[in-house]
Amino acid sequence: MIHSLFLVNSSGDIFLEKHWKSVVSRSVCDYFFEAQERASEPENVPPVIPTPHHYLISVLRHRIYFVAVIQSEVPPLFVIEFLHRVVDTFQDYFGVCTEAAIKDNVVVVYELLEEMLDNGFPLATESNILKELIKPPTILRTVVNTITGSTNVGEQLPTGQLSVVPWRRTGVKYTNNEAYFDVVEEIDAIIDKSGSTITAEIQGVIDACVKLTGMPDLTLSFMNPRLLDDVSFHPCVRFKRWEAERILSFIPPDGNFRLLSYHVSSQNLVAIPVYVKHNITFREGSSQGRFELTLGPKQTMGKAVESVLVNSQLPRGVLNVNLNPSQGTYTFDPVTKLLSWDLGKINPQKLPSLKGSMSLQAGACKPDENPTINIQFKIQQMAISGLKVNRLDMYGEKYKPFKGIKYMTKAGKFQVRT
Amino acid sequence: MSANNLYNDQGGAEPAVEAGQETTPTSSSAGVGSGLFSSDFKKNDDLKEMLESNKESLKLEAMKRIVGLMSRGRNASDLFPAVVKNVANKNIELKKLVYVYLVRYAEEQQDLALLSISTFQRGLKDPNQLIRASALRVLSSIRVPIIVPIMMLAIKEAAADLSPYVRKTAAHAIQKLYSLDPEQKDHLIEVIEKLLKDKSTLVAGSVVMAFEEVCPDRIDLIHKNYRKLCHLLVDVEEWGQVVIINMLTRYARTQFLSPWREFDENSEKTFYDSDEEKEQADSRPYVMDPDHRLLLRNTKPLLQSRNTAVVMAVSQLYWHLAPKHEVNVVTKSLVRLLRSHREVQYIVLQNIATMSIQRKGMFEPFLKSFFVRSTDATHIKTLKLEILTNLANEANISTILREFQTYVKSQDKAFAAATIQAIGRCATNIDEVTDTCLNGLVLLLSNRNETVVAESVVVIKKLLQTQPSQHSDIIKHMAKLLDSITVPMARASILWLIGEYCERVPKIAPDVLRKTAKTFTAEEDIVKLQILNLAAKLYLTNSKQTKLLTQYILNLGKYDQNYDIRDRTRFVRQLIVPNEKSGALSKYAKRILLASKPAPVLESTFKDRDRFQLGTLSHTLNTKASGYLELSDWPKVAPDQSVRNVEVFEPVKEWAPSVGKAKPAKSDKFYSDSEEEEEEEEASGSSSSAEDSSSSEGRYQSTFSHRLSLPVSSVYVLSMCYMHRMCNVQAFALCLLRPNAPPQKKNLEILFAQPVSSPVFVPHMSHELLHRMSGKGLAACYHFPRQPCIYDPRMVSVQLTFTNCGEQPVQDLRVGEASPPALSLHRFAAVERLEPDSSITVSMGIDFNDSTQAASFQLCTKEDQFSVSVQPAVGELFMPVTMTEQDFHKEQGKLTGMNESSTTVTVASESTSAQIITRKVVCVANMGVVPSSQTNVHRFAAKTASSEALVLATVELKEASAARLLVNTEETVIGSMLLRDLKTALSQG
């Protein structure tokens, strides 16, 4: 299936290659570079590029293109999903997935890629199994390895691969048994000029960090499971139980994993936690434009809106801006025309605002469209959909684990058209 | 073998290594193309020393550096001899790195690679399964043709290995060997055939992958494994699921009849075009093959997978195989995928675009999910636009157009242009908005951006062509624009419009020609062609004003650089200017040039994409990718279904003797058709469970008997008794219900699955379903036989007895509508005729969904319809479970707190004996008795039919006649109802 993999950085250099079948010359990437040149933005490179003898399927993550070379028919999503899984694994192992990190750990990268694919077909992609095969590098381990001469490669071969619970390794032991669950919801919304909501939906995930000894069997139930419109599970969740009782019953993998992602349909009314007042005008014939922006909280159930970041791609005609933020700092990049304002927390008593003028290119005509404003924010201790975990029970093990649950709401793709 | 024996002893290896060292300088000098390599060459020297040193850490360090070289694409092949010596090293990491190196360079250094073979051969015999697997993995990855026989042997052995992991590796090795030497195909197919029979979930995905690569056309190999694969699917790892689902999609299209007949007229025409077939099709109602249904049912849960490729695979399976009204289940999941990464969005949107052309309704409720965000990549934006256009209808067009208005203003001009085209398509598709769209587009003509204006002109031109009569204003407006617009395509479009409708703008047209004649030489080619066209058309309609102009233009065209234009000029001149040479054609010149032209149809670029299987690379590229396997059309006549039946299942045989009086099986005639028919006749004749012999269930039953090696011709009572036994055994092992399933439960459920036992007691109390007075002579009653339902384990089986008390025979007795419609019940096969004073018993399955709510349905006869309802007692919703006392305590421990309900009861004094209590309890509820070590405590266990929740009951006798009743179950409602029923039963005398 997957013949070879090339990693290409933002300046167009191939800095890593790996082949699972016969070697494919790296000149095949020339077709990719061509497509890259044609695309105005890095995101615009088409994910699937046909070449005379091969097909290139690429993903872009962390400003690195992962280009897979395919020789014959294969579901493109299969390859894309796998490549993303590779990136996730690198991130899991090295903390970040940058060119430098990959180059520094090239041996581990190679060992990982070797285990993840056999003859181009995915073999072990479960992080629990991989970690048993190849231990993630840590500073301590590097030191120990150099002194003792031991290695990163596991002596024991993984048990998970052979068991009925392939996502969990056996013989897990912890002195502190704890299970944490984060319910994180993101609001995707488009707000129109007048402030009314065009579309809004909530996407949520439950990320878990489970450190429990032995083979615990957990059940998680919700106060209001009907809210969940569409769900997708980690393979560990017993689907039948969910269908019948709306209870999540599972033997968790060890460590961090995404238990569930869900969707709260747009039919339900979504509470929009912030509002934006804006007044962005360009006058015909004048080289000045006005820019005014005020943010305020609404429907936050008394919780503070934090880490607010406003981004806006200003029209090409704008030369520079002269703005005055009531709080936080703003930056404007005159090349990319990206305005970004980091304002922190919204204080309901004193609403943050950004006011001032924009200077336009002399002679340039008035832009037809006002810029879109993208907003990011966080609200702690609240799930905007109202989802609540009822209880978490553990079976199968004797000890009493420490259980924790955290709620958070974030802005996903939150856009305000002006 | 001989080749590698050569190197086995040390003496043989030594010269080879030396030879390798000798070759080093030459091979590296070949690589010294650039200055970079020369520095590597120096480094390589010290690497070699490091590899040959005795220190492991030095060797490891060297290997790590070599891997670094490889990753950068540098050639490190000259180190081969030094590296290969370490292949048998004890250090695991070193060994792994050597493997990585070996697999990469063995192809280039074939002779030297042979040195390592013996190590792997030794590894293949290792007691540790993981070492065997890794040896096979590396051995098969070495692409050296000389070792093909060794590989073949190793694969054959590994395919029979006890460890599923090794067998999985063997499946992978098949593909590698096949790509190395396609001549081995026949042998490899044998191995594939063997591995396909494997029941391990670990192997399934890999072997199907090998099947797809080596022999995708050997569909016959799948038959016997089809049902097994369907059942294993949920537990196979996610990558394997994708491959299996795609293969099964292809398989199903060759083996089952089209389920689309009633729902889709269009496809019917193509599939059933001949009249004869149509008749045949109409005469018999479509019954879905149970195997077809099995596939659909077993893939549906996978829509919840976190792996986007799996979700897409299931979606395409439903698209290509499911009845049209069932396809909608995939919508939500596909829309969910749009939240994923950009690349995933791209592929999913493409597939949705294809789907939305054919079936708007599927995605219409999710219209807003396709609204474009300014941060989307351009190709995502255009795809969303495409889908929005496909989904547009009278109801939502205003919403869509309002969105489009925003998009038109976008800074991304390519996207704005695409939006204008989309508006054009909406305008032609929906008549109500044509004028609105046209006006909107005319407004855009005054836009400052040239691409936007140009695109608008082109779209307006197309729109005007569909209804040119009333739009001379727009044409005039556009004629004025000609001065300002410079985009060639737009200019050409305007000119064409004026020429085509020159009679509507008689004053303007000649003037336009005059202006363009001045600029002719400076125009682009397409504009020049249109100027020629305009001139010709005007010459024909208004030759007085334009004769000279036309001749001027024709003269310019005659000497143009472009031969197309010269050619056109010559043609036009001959056609329109009458002279002695011009033939008959010029008489018709006007009719030729000014013929009314059909309006162009604006259609989606995804219009015919569905000729490719959705989700494939070919679909994405819209061209056939190499190795693409066509999805065949449905067969017109269903192929033999019985090919998927699996023969006698060994473990089941062991149970057969327990039946006791079974006659020895007549093995020679066992599979003969006559026998099977006989059995079925008997089954229906004796009215035990009237099955339509052609229906799937009938077949299932016959297979049960086959498996149990039962003589079919034995006395009916005996065979009924078998049926009971069988049913119990069946629920125990899923495999019996669906002949192909291995006795393996989903994931971990095996941990919780309690073996279902036979009912301890079957009450004969029957309840009235239909009184003979209200049934106009037809009386019906029902009772619960307490058998696991053979149609679906979640259903409760119900036996209905019909008696005809009237004078007339009752005809065509069957089950009609169920209410609520969602109620899932398995109808009994229609009874054709019931004579007066006779009765018949049929059985049906009802999924009560673990509630005591009555299941209502219609009972239809030829003349009448009666609404009836089956009201289950709570105790009938259970399946008894056998468990040990320890298990009972363990399970009970888990079901405390909320899940426990208890009460005390005064037991009638004469009924404190164990027997009577047991009797009373099992009479009320279909529970299994748990052996108890205490005489005063009685325990019972069962699980609910639908959700398989465990229900535990305890009766603890206290002094006097008091007793404590305890029910533990997650289904608290069921628990409390059971408690109430038990209390009543026990307190009665």
Interface residues (C-beta under 8 A of the other chain):
Chain A: M1 I14 F15 L16 E17 K18 H19 K21 S22 V23 R26 S40 E41 E43 N44 P46 P47 V48 P50 Y55 S58 V59 L60 R61 I70 Q71 S72 E73 V74 P75 P76 L77 F78 I80 E81 F82 H84 V106 V107 V109 Y110 E111 E114 D118 N119 F121 P122 L123 T125 G149 T151 N152 V153 G154 E155 L157 Q161 L162 V164 V165 P166 D188 I190 D192 I198 T199 E201 Q203 D229 D230 V231 S232 F233 H234 P235 C236 R238 F239 K240 E243 A244 E245 I251 R258 S261 H263 S266 Q313 P315 R316 C365 P367 D368 E369 T372 N374 Y395 K413 Q415 R417
Chain B: E56 S57 L60 K64 V67 G68 M70 S71 R72 G73 N91 I92 E93 L94 K96 L97 Y99 V100 R104 E107 N128 Q129 L130 R137 S140 S141 R143 S163 P164 Y165 T169 H172 Q175 K176 S179 L202 S206 M209 V234 E237 E238 W239 V242 N246 P301 Q304 S305 R306 N307 T308 A309 V311 M312 A313 K332 S333 V335 R336 R339 H341 R342 E343 V344 Y346 I347 V348 K368 S369 F371 R373 S374 T375 A377 T378 H379 E403 T406 K409 S410 Q411 N447 R448 N449 G615 T616 L617 S618 T620 L621 T623 A625 S626 G627 Y628 L629 K746 N747 L748 E749 I750 D850 K894 S946 S947 E948 A949 E970
